[in-house]
Structures are given as structure tokens and as C-alpha cells.
């Protein structure tokens, strides 16, 4: 038997952590002295501790770790959990890689290099659009805040349109605007499908006219929404370099999207502008 201090030292964790694991039932000691309250552990519990630390390192929550180490998760369910976690980590890597590229671009600009964009940009007017739309609040701007919400929002909107006898598509539009009330941190995300003029509002969606713009800077983003922030950054760099100013809410026109996998998506980024 090992005292809690010995077990903590050999297992390379803190005594406080072991006490917490005991409190939540994750790793109870093999014995608790009824008089002193001292905890003692058996050697075979090092394997359990190792499994706990391994799954924590992979980013699983403690309640998930408890289910795994206590044998409540079979091999198939564990495979699903690991696959899902891998997808989350890969997405975060894409986001961090794109963010790193934008950071490097800003550093080069501070060091004297021009803030050059790496995209093909077109200036053109935007037509007014008649749409069926749904709205949801997102924590803020950026793919990490928008992507988990805008996709399901489009899915719900498509189902509501079909239920109302309206066939959605093939092109859709997303728009984002800041929320001024409250703490000012959030934003509204709008998912919209272009529809005919005779379509009426229904359960789960409204009908709106998105105004046109006399001039907009546009570019095309190919592939995953996780890296779309890089394309937006490049578009804003082009706008700055060419002496234009932002003049309206940005839009994303999905030219190719569901049911295609995201690596095949084609999205036009549209930013209304005026001459500076």
C-alpha cells in the first residue's frame, strides 16, 4: 500500500488532484483509515491513474474520463469518442495555422513590408436579393464562433422551408451583424436562401429583401469554413491597400455547399465598399 503522498509522487500528480479525484469518484483510494482519514492506494491503481492522465491529455472532460476508466464505454463508443476528438483537434489546428499566417502577415507589415493580399479580388455591384432567412445569436465574429452555429442554422432553415412547401437553394447567403445592446460582445448570424417573390413567411423563417450595394470588393474562398478567416483577412488587406473603406454588412454567398464535403465548397466573400 502507498500513502497518498507516495502515490502522488510516483504518479507525478499533486496530492490535491488525488483528493479531487476521490471526491468525484474518479479514483477512490483502496483504503481510508476510519480514524485518521488517511488515504492509501494499491500498486495496481497506478494503471488507472495513467489512463486518467492519458485521456485528460487528449482533451476529454473528467466525466468522460470517468466513464472510460470505469468500463462504461465499449470499444465502439470509445472509437467514436476518439474520432470525434481527433476531428476537433484537426479543426483547431486549421484555425491556429490560419491565425498564424495572419499574424505573420501583420509582423511583416510592421517590419516594413506592404500589407499584400494573396487573393484575386473583383470590384462589382451587388444585386438586391429576396430571401427566406433565419437568425441566431453567435458569441462573436470569427470561424471559431460562427461555424458551429451557422451550419445547423442552415439545416433547420432548409427543413422549415421544405415543411412549408418551399424548395430551398441552390444558392444560399450568410450575413453577420454586431449586437449593440447588452455587453456588445455577440453578433447575429443570418442564414438565407434565395426564394421567389411569391414565397410567404412561415414557421421558423422570415422573408426579407437584402439590399444591393453600388460597389463591393469580392473574392472566392475554396474549401473549409475553418480557414475562411484567412480569406477575409486577405480581402480586408486588399481593401486597405487600394484605398477603399467598408460600407456595409459583409456577406458570404455559398455557390457550392451542402451536400458536398467542405473541401469542395466554393464561397464568394462580399464586402460593400466606398472610395476612401
N, C-alpha and C positions, 0 to 999 in steps of 0.2 A: 504493500500500500504506500501511496505517496501523499504527503501533506499538500495542501493547496499551493503553498509556496514552491515546493519541489516540482509539482506538476506544471505550474505556470512557467518556471524556469526552463524545464526540459522541453516543454511545448512551445516556448518562446512567445507567450502571451502574458498579459497582465493578470494579476490576481483579481482586479476589479472586473475584467472581462469574464473570467470564470464565474465570479459571483453573479454577474448579469445572466450568463448562460444558464446558471442554476435557477435563477428567479423566473425565467421564462420557460423553463422545462426543456431547454435545448440540450444541455449536458449536465444532468444532475450528478453529484458525487456518488461514488459507490457506497459511502457511509458518512453519516453525520453523527458526531458524538452527542448523545442526548443531554449531556450535562454542560459541556463546553461549547457546543455548536460548531466545533472544528470539522471541516470537510476533509475527506480522504478519497483518493482516487486509485483505481486499479490500472495496471500497466496496459491492459487491452483498450482502455479508454483513449490512449494516445491516437489510435487509428480513427476513432470517432472525431476527436479534435482536429486531426489532419484533414478529414473530409469536410468538416465545417469550414475550416480556413480556406480550403481549396475552392469550394463553391462560393464563399464570400468574395474571394479574389476574382471570380468570374463575374461578379456583379449581382448575384442573386440576393434577394431580401432574406432576412433571417427567418421569416415564416416559411419561405420556400425552402431554405436550407433545412429547416426542421422536418418538413415533410419528406425531403430526400433522405436524410440520415436516419430517420425513424422508420424507413421502409414503406412509407405510404405512397410512393411513386414507383410504378413499374418501369421496365426498360423502355417501353414505347413512349410513355408520358415523359420520361427523362430525356429521351431523344428529341421530343418536340420542344421541351423547355430549352435544351442546349441549342437547338437550331434557331429558335426564336431569339435567344440571347445573342447568337452569332450575327443574326441579321441586324439587331440593334447596334452592336459594336461596329459592324461594317458601315452602317449608315452614319454613325458618329465619326468614323474615320474619314468618310467622304466629306462630311461637313467641316471637320477640322482641317483637312487638306485644302479645301476651297478657301477657308478662312485664312490659312497660312499664306496662300497665294495672294490674297487681297492685302494682307499685312506686308508682305514683301514688296508689293507694288507701292504701297504708301512709304515704306522706308526708302525705296529707290527715288521716290519723288522728293522726299526730304533731303536726300543726298545730291539733288540737282538734276536728276533725270526727269524728263517730261512725263506727265501722268497719262501715258499712252494706253488707249484701249486696244484690245486684241480681238475685236469683233467687226463684222460688216454691218454698218448702220445705214438705214434708209430714212429720209425725211418724207413724210406724206400726210395728207389729211386723214382723219378717221371718220367713217360714216356713223350716223346715229344708228343704234341697234334697239330693236323691240325684243324684250326678253322676258322669260319666266325666271324668277330668281328666288333664292332662299338666303338667309343671313344667319351667321353665327359669330359669337364673340371669341376672339383669339387672345392669348396673353400678350402678344406684341407682334412686331414685324420680324421677318427673317424665316427661312425654311424650318428651323427647329421649332418655331411656334405655330406656323401656318400649316405645314404639310400634314401633321397628324389630324387636323380638323377639316381642311378643305376637301380632302378626298372623300371621307364619309359624308360630308355635306352634299357633294355632287351625287353620291349614291342615293341618299334619301330624296333629293330633288328629282332624280330620274324616276324613282319608284312612284313618287307622288304624281308626277306628270303622267306616267303610264296608267295609274289608277284613275286619273281624270280623263283618260281617253286621248291624251296628247303624246305624240311620239317625239321624244327629245332627240336633239342632235341634228346633223353630225358634229357641228362645232359648238364649243362652249366657251364661256368667258368668266374670268375671275377678277374681282376688284377688291381693293383694300383701302379703308379709310380709318384714320385715328379717331379714338373716342376722346372727346374733350372733357366730358364730365367725370366725376369721381377722382381717382388718383391720376388719370391721364395716361396710364400705362398700356391699356389694352387697345384693341383695334377691332373693327368689324370686317369680316370676310364675307363677300358675296359670291355665291355660285350661281351661274346663269346659263340658260340655254336659249339660243336664238329661236323665236317662235313666230308664227304667222300673226297678222294683225287681229284676227278674229278669236284668238285664244283668250279665255277669261280667267281671272284669278280662281284658285282652287285651294283645297286643304293642303297646307304645307308650302305653298308658294304664292308669290305676288307677281303681278305683271307691271313692268316698268319700261320706260324709254331711257336708254343710256345715251346722253347727248354726244354728238360728234365733237371733233376737235379740228380747228383750222389747220393745225400742224402738230405732228408728233414725231419723235425720234423712235424708231423701231429697230429691233434686231430679232434674230431667231435663235432660240435655245434648243439644242438637241439633247435628248436623254433625260436622266433622272431629275426629279424635283429637288433632290438633296443638294445638287450643285447649282441650282438656278440662281442662287445669290451671287455667284461669281459673274454670271452674265449680266445681272442687274448692276453690279458694281462697275463692270466694263462699260455698260451703256451710260451710266451716270458720268463716268470719266470722259466719254466721248462728248457728252452734252457740255461739260465744263470746258473741255479743250476747244470746242468750236463756238464758244460764246453764246450759248443758249441757257435759258432758265426754265425750271419746272413750272408748268402752268395747269396743273390738274391732277386728278387721281390716276395713278397708274393702272394698267390693265394687263391681263395675260390672256391671250387668245389661243385656245388649245386646238391646233389644227389636226394633230394625231394624238389620241389619248386612249382611254379605255375603249375596248378590252385589250389593247396592245400592252405588252410589258413596258415598263417605264423607259428602258434603254432605247425603245423605238419611238418615244414621244417626240413631237415637234410642237414647240410653243413659241408664239410671237409675243415679245415683250413690247408694250406700247406705253410711251410716256409723253403726254401732251407737253409742248414746249412753246416758248416765245423767244424772240431775239433778245439778248441781254442789252 
